Amino acid sequence: MNENTPGAPTSAIERRDQLLRAMREDGGAWDWVRARASYVVQPDPRTVRRDLEQLRKAGAISRDRETGMYQAGL
């Protein structure tokens, strides 16, 4: 797949929205590997980690300090 794939996000905002929707729908704990698998087009691992941190900083998800896993808020 590439950036011309139908349903692929066209911006970082759309990509993070897609990730947040997946986290809310599927629930549970998320690491960057699980998060990367949820994207229509899988970005570089650094991008996935950055997206998770941006969502955490925005207050949309939280991170467990002991496990490092992320979880979406309700």
C-alpha positions in Angstrom: 0.0 0.0 0.0 1.1 3.6 -0.4 -0.2 7.1 0.3 -2.7 6.8 -2.6 -4.5 3.8 -0.9 -8.2 4.6 -0.3 -8.8 5.4 3.3 -5.2 6.4 3.9 -4.9 9.6 6.0 -3.6 12.6 4.2 -2.2 14.4 7.2 -0.8 13.8 10.7 -4.1 14.9 12.2 -6.1 12.4 10.1 -3.5 9.7 11.0 -3.8 10.4 14.7 -7.6 10.5 14.5 -7.6 7.1 12.8 -5.4 5.7 15.5 -7.5 7.2 18.3 -10.7 5.7 16.8 -9.0 2.3 16.6 -7.9 2.5 20.2 -11.3 3.5 21.4 -13.1 0.8 19.4 -10.7 -2.1 20.2 -9.9 -1.0 23.8 -7.2 -2.5 25.9 -3.5 -1.7 26.2 -1.6 -0.5 23.2 2.1 -0.4 22.4 3.6 1.0 19.2 3.5 -2.4 17.4 -0.2 -2.8 18.0 -0.8 0.9 17.1 1.2 0.5 13.8 -0.9 -2.5 12.8 -4.1 -0.3 13.1 -3.0 2.2 10.4 -4.4 1.8 6.8 -0.8 2.5 5.6 1.8 1.6 8.2 4.2 4.5 8.8 7.7 4.4 10.2 7.9 3.2 13.8 9.1 6.7 14.9 6.0 8.2 13.4 3.8 5.8 15.4 5.6 6.6 18.6 5.3 10.3 17.9 1.5 9.9 17.2 1.0 8.1 20.5 2.9 10.8 22.4 1.0 13.6 20.7 -2.3 11.9 21.6 -1.1 11.5 25.2 0.0 15.1 25.5 -3.4 16.2 24.1 -5.1 14.2 26.9 -6.8 11.7 24.5 -4.9 8.7 25.8 -2.9 7.8 28.9 0.3 5.9 29.4 1.0 3.5 32.2 4.3 4.4 33.8 5.2 0.8 34.8 4.4 -1.0 31.5 4.7 1.9 29.1 1.5 0.8 27.4 -1.1 3.3 26.2 -4.9 3.3 26.7 -7.6 5.5 25.3 -9.8 7.4 27.6 -13.6 7.0 27.4 
